[in-house]
Amino acid sequence: MRHSVSTYCFELSDEALGAILVCLVGSVYLSKFESR
C-alpha cells in the first residue's frame, strides 16, 4: 500500500504544492490508520 502511495505522489509531483500537501496528509493519515 505504501509503495502505491509513494508512486502516486511521485507521479503527482508535477502538480507541486498541491501534490506535496496531499502526499504529506496521506502519509500521516495512513500511518495513524495502520497503527490501529
N, C-alpha and C positions, 0 to 999 in steps of 0.2 A: 504494500500500500504506500509506504513512504517513498519507494522508488518512483512510483507513478506520479506522486505529488511533486517530487523533485524535477522530473522530466517535464511535467506540466508547467511548473514555474519557469524552467529554463526556456521553454518554447514561448512563454508569455513575456519573457524578459524584454521583448521588443516594445511592449506597452509601457515599460519603465516603471514609474512610480506606482501606478495602479496595480500592476502585477506584483511588485515588491510588497505592497501592503497586503494584498490578498494572500500571497505566499506566507508572509510572516504570521498573519492571523490564522491561516490554515494550519501552519506548523504547530502553533501554540494550542490551537483547538484540538488537533489530532493527538498531541502529547497528553493533554488532560483527559481526552476520551479514552486513550489506550491505558492510562494509569488506572482507570476504574477497574 
